[in-house]
Amino acid sequence: MPPVVEKSRYSGTDDNNHPANGEEPITTTIIDNPKPMADHGGKDVLSSDVEIKGSIKFQKELLIDGKVEGEINSDGVLTIGENADIRGEVKTKSITVYGKVHGNITVAERCELKSKCTLQGDLKAARLVIEEGATFIGKSEVTSGSISAKSAPARPEVVRSSEPIKAAFGGR
């Protein structure tokens, strides 16, 4: 942290540089606060030389370009970089995959698999984009809306009307 600079000013001073007429000195404090290192637009980065075993939780945005073995949970946006090798469950709001993921991905909103990525595992998302050249080995489920913790019924419900079908077409 840089030094704090204080300057004193007097409206009038005597021979010993003390305030004349009992006035209080006027003090100005200048503090230069640089931004903290973690404040860089909310996007955190795990570079290609980072290896983690365990679970990861984050809030806003995270770019992983290293190796992770364990689960990743977030309500934020996750980017899996080209050098990344992820082994474990991934649950997040949105994901873009450039690298390798070996595990299931559950996304509340959007999942994007880029052209050189590899995903081995099942995928569940509200919106899914798979570029040409992407490798995807597993099952995918595209949901109608955002995924909630409450599970959907296993089979769609069939609703039948008690009236004959002819009545719906005007009795033809």
C-alpha positions in Angstrom: 0.0 0.0 0.0 1.5 3.4 -0.9 2.3 5.9 1.8 -0.3 8.3 3.2 0.6 11.9 2.6 -0.6 14.5 5.1 -0.2 18.2 4.6 -1.1 20.9 7.2 -2.0 24.4 6.3 -2.6 27.4 8.6 -4.3 30.6 7.7 -1.7 32.4 9.8 1.4 31.3 11.8 3.7 32.9 14.4 7.5 32.9 14.3 7.6 29.2 15.5 5.3 28.1 12.6 2.4 27.5 15.1 -1.2 28.7 14.4 -1.7 32.3 15.2 -4.8 33.5 17.2 -5.4 29.8 18.5 -6.7 28.6 15.1 -6.9 24.8 14.4 -4.7 23.5 11.6 -6.4 22.4 8.4 -5.1 18.9 7.5 -5.5 17.3 4.0 -5.0 13.6 3.7 -4.3 12.0 0.3 -4.6 8.2 0.1 -4.0 6.5 -3.2 -5.9 3.2 -3.2 -5.1 0.8 -6.0 -7.7 -1.8 -6.9 -7.3 -5.1 -5.1 -5.8 -7.9 -7.3 -9.0 -10.0 -7.1 -11.1 -7.2 -8.6 -10.8 -7.8 -12.4 -14.4 -7.8 -13.7 -15.5 -10.8 -11.7 -13.8 -13.4 -13.9 -11.4 -15.8 -12.1 -8.8 -17.9 -13.9 -7.2 -21.2 -13.0 -4.3 -21.3 -15.5 -2.9 -24.4 -17.3 -0.2 -25.1 -14.7 -2.8 -25.5 -11.9 -4.0 -29.0 -10.8 -6.8 -29.4 -8.2 -8.2 -32.4 -6.5 -11.4 -31.6 -4.7 -14.5 -29.6 -5.2 -14.7 -26.1 -6.6 -17.5 -23.5 -5.9 -17.6 -20.0 -7.4 -20.0 -17.1 -7.8 -19.6 -15.2 -11.0 -17.3 -16.3 -13.8 -14.5 -18.9 -13.8 -12.1 -20.0 -16.6 -10.4 -23.3 -15.9 -7.4 -24.1 -18.2 -5.8 -26.6 -15.9 -6.6 -30.0 -14.4 -9.4 -30.6 -12.0 -10.4 -33.9 -10.4 -13.7 -33.5 -8.4 -17.0 -31.7 -8.6 -17.6 -28.1 -9.8 -20.8 -26.4 -8.5 -21.9 -22.8 -9.2 -24.7 -20.5 -10.1 -22.2 -18.7 -12.4 -20.7 -19.0 -15.9 -17.9 -21.6 -16.4 -15.5 -21.7 -19.3 -13.4 -24.9 -19.8 -10.2 -23.8 -21.6 -8.4 -25.6 -24.5 -5.7 -27.1 -22.1 -8.3 -28.1 -19.4 -8.8 -31.7 -18.3 -11.9 -32.0 -16.0 -12.7 -35.3 -14.3 -15.9 -35.1 -12.3 -19.5 -33.8 -12.1 -20.1 -30.2 -13.3 -23.3 -28.3 -12.2 -23.5 -24.6 -13.2 -25.7 -22.0 -14.7 -23.9 -21.8 -18.1 -20.8 -23.5 -19.6 -18.6 -23.3 -22.7 -16.3 -26.2 -23.3 -13.1 -25.9 -25.3 -11.1 -28.6 -23.6 -11.8 -32.1 -22.1 -14.5 -33.1 -19.7 -14.9 -36.6 -18.4 -18.1 -36.6 -16.3 -21.7 -35.5 -16.4 -22.6 -31.8 -17.0 -25.9 -30.3 -15.6 -26.6 -26.7 -16.7 -29.5 -24.5 -15.8 -29.3 -22.4 -18.9 -26.8 -22.8 -21.9 -24.2 -25.4 -22.8 -21.8 -24.8 -25.7 -19.5 -27.5 -26.9 -16.8 -25.9 -29.1 -15.2 -27.6 -32.2 -12.1 -29.1 -30.6 -13.6 -30.1 -27.2 -14.2 -33.6 -25.9 -17.1 -34.5 -23.5 -17.4 -38.0 -22.2 -20.5 -38.0 -20.0 -24.2 -37.2 -20.0 -25.4 -33.7 -20.5 -28.5 -31.9 -19.3 -29.2 -28.3 -20.3 -32.0 -25.9 -21.3 -30.1 -24.8 -24.4 -27.4 -26.8 -26.2 -25.0 -25.8 -28.9 -22.6 -28.3 -30.4 -20.1 -27.1 -33.0 -18.9 -29.2 -35.9 -15.8 -31.1 -34.8 -16.8 -31.5 -31.2 -16.6 -35.0 -29.6 -19.5 -35.9 -27.4 -19.9 -39.4 -26.1 -22.9 -39.7 -23.8 -26.6 -38.9 -23.6 -28.1 -35.4 -23.9 -31.3 -34.0 -22.5 -32.5 -30.6 -23.5 -35.1 -29.4 -21.1 -37.9 -27.0 -21.9 -36.8 -24.4 -19.3 -34.2 -24.0 -16.6 -33.5 -27.1 -14.6 -34.8 -27.1 -11.1 -33.9 -29.4 -8.2 -37.4 -30.9 -8.4 -37.3 -33.8 -10.8 -39.7 -33.9 -13.7 -42.1 -36.9 -14.2 -40.5 -39.8 -16.0 -43.2 -39.9 -18.7 -45.2 -37.1 -20.2 -48.8 -36.9 -19.0 -51.5 -37.8 -21.5 -54.6 -35.7 -21.3 -57.8 -37.1 -23.0 -61.0 -35.2 -23.6 -64.2 -37.0 -22.6 -65.9 -35.6 -25.8 -65.6 -37.5 -29.1 -63.0 -36.1 -31.6 -65.8 -35.4 -34.2 -67.2 -32.7 -31.9 -63.9 -30.9 -32.0 -64.2 -30.6 -35.9 -67.7 -29.4 -36.0 -69.3 -32.8 -36.4 -68.0 -33.6 -39.9 
